[in-house]
């Protein structure tokens, strides 16, 4: 440089700067699409890109970003969220546009996203749809679904009350003479006694029953329920314990890919995927196709052994190592293993045996009453004495009969299908367990495939930001000038 306050002396330094800028220019493939992201981020009046994402994908990606500390690569998020690489990239691009995240590109072309701490809150502040409308619609859907379910349980009490009140009305006061001969006296009521706490009714205002029950089941196992919960559990069950299985399965696959440097044999993916029985023990490796599609993998042939190895280049870079992803998975409920994907068998009901017995007894009591009521309304003597009451009861009887039958038909059908599902779950778990055991004690052929995968393993690249050649927080020109000045000072000294 020239004198203080002067311009660069001569054309040589300018040419050196130009050459340095050309050498530091990030790869075009790595920066494809970043210009649009930066432009949207800088446009305060632009649309909220995150609104265009599916809600589940957006929530999963935001959860992954927050769990991993905010500085992530696409591979990190795809692994932790259990989503496709393409989905993770599009979601991260949209979220980066809405939160003003910094995008840094390393010399090797790896992109590191640095999101603000409260990315979720920043998006909510920009979007009325995400902040207010979506939660309101979700709550309304849960409330509507819950009302439809719990109405079946409350109807049991109402049905019993209606049925036995109708029976009492039809059989009582047949004529005044008989009443007088019978005199006062109290009646006797036979049937199961039900003790209901007034606080049990508060449960009916819980639209998040399935989520709460699943959470309590994970933490405490089957625990005592109140009366209404037990009846509802007997009829409808307690939800699907494997509702999050697919997301966790793909998170485990992503973790396995990063653990093995982005190169794996098919057998290393088998403990997490579903393999057809007829393909077990054969050379058919088509079961890995879903993993290849989701995480952008391609098959390659090891030149030394001609073994097929599956490479996942998009998963080789990470912003903080795979330890962060392991921490996310280790926070899963007890019994969840990272060595294989295991499904939980579906239980018929989390209610205790005595509670299930009581629910069944109430159903039988109601069913017997409905059958008896059907005979009474067909009695000619009763029809002649009380035609109006019989007509009213006859109008209600089809609904009461349908309810009494469905009270047992629904659990019976559910039990049948649950047995079928659990049988399939046990078979899949056993197959994945055998695949996991094979990796622990590999035979000669399997060891050769594992060695081939190790030879083709790429070096895990940890993108820290120190080796960045571009940062959207500074811009390309400013970044290169600062880097050139720093290198020049290091060379010439202070």
Buried (B, 14 or more C-beta within 10 A) or exposed (E): EEEEEEEEEEEEBEEEBEEBBEEBBBBEEBBEEBEEBBEBBEEEEEEBBBBEBEBEBBBBBBBBBBBBBBBBBBBBBBBBBBBBBBBBBBBBBBBBBBBBBBBBBBEBBBBBBBBBEEBBEBBBEBBEBBBEEBEEEEEEEBBEEBEEBBEBBBBBBEBBEBBBEBBEBBEEEBEEEEEEEEEEEEEEEEBEEBEEEEEBEEBBEBBEBBEBBBEBBBEEEBEEBBBBBBBBBBBBBBBEBBEBBEBBBBBBBBBBBBBBBBBBBBBBBBBBBEBEEEEEEEEEBEBBEBBBEBBBBEEBEBEEEEBBBBBBBBBBBBBBEBEBBBEBBEEBBEEBEBBBBBBBEBBBBBBBEEBBBBBBEBBBBBBEBBEBBBEBBEEEEBBEBBEEBBEBBBEBBEEBBEBBEBBBEBBEEBEEEBEEBBEEBEEBBEBBBBBBEBBEEBEEEBEBBBBBBBEBBBEBBBBEEEBBBBBBBBEBEEBBBEBBEEEBEEEEEE
